[in-house]
Amino acid sequence: MHRNTKNDMTFDRADRMEMNKSKKLIEFFSECKSNLFHYGLEDEAFYFEMIRDHLIEGGDLDPKNVRRILGL
């Protein structure tokens, strides 16, 4: 299926862009966790790991769900 828009965006292309953005977010939170753990900040690393895991499971970063995402 092809949908024309102002910039000729297709559903497939939009999906690939969104997936790429999600992968980068997961990589970012993984790197944060690793760096914090490396510097002995295990508690802080745990919360970045929680966010990373939430994203891997297909979750989004809805501000209304912060407590649930962080396990608070």
Backbone hydrogen bonds, N-H to C=O, Kabsch-Sander energy under -0.5 kcal/mol:
donor,donor_aa,acceptor,acceptor_aa,energy
4,N,2,H,-0.5
8,D,5,T,-1.8
14,A,10,T,-2.5
15,D,11,F,-2.7
16,R,12,D,-2.4
17,M,13,R,-2.4
18,E,14,A,-2.3
19,M,15,D,-2.6
20,N,16,R,-2.4
21,K,17,M,-2.1
22,S,18,E,-2.3
23,K,19,M,-2.5
24,K,20,N,-2.2
25,L,21,K,-2.1
26,I,22,S,-2.5
27,E,23,K,-2.6
28,F,24,K,-2.5
29,F,25,L,-2.6
30,S,26,I,-2.2
31,E,27,E,-2.4
32,C,28,F,-2.4
33,K,29,F,-2.3
34,S,30,S,-2.5
35,N,31,E,-2.6
36,L,32,C,-2.7
37,F,33,K,-2.6
38,H,34,S,-2.4
39,Y,35,N,-1.6
40,G,37,F,-1.8
41,L,36,L,-2.9
42,E,40,G,-0.9
45,A,41,L,-2.4
46,F,42,E,-2.1
47,Y,43,D,-1.1
48,F,44,E,-1.4
49,E,45,A,-2.2
50,M,46,F,-2.0
51,I,47,Y,-1.9
52,R,48,F,-2.5
53,D,49,E,-2.8
54,H,50,M,-2.0
55,L,51,I,-2.2
56,I,52,R,-2.4
57,E,53,D,-1.9
58,G,55,L,-1.8
59,G,54,H,-2.5
62,D,60,D,-0.7
65,N,62,D,-2.4
66,V,63,P,-1.2
69,I,65,N,-2.9
70,L,66,V,-2.5
71,G,67,R,-0.5
71,G,68,R,-0.9
72,L,67,R,-2.9
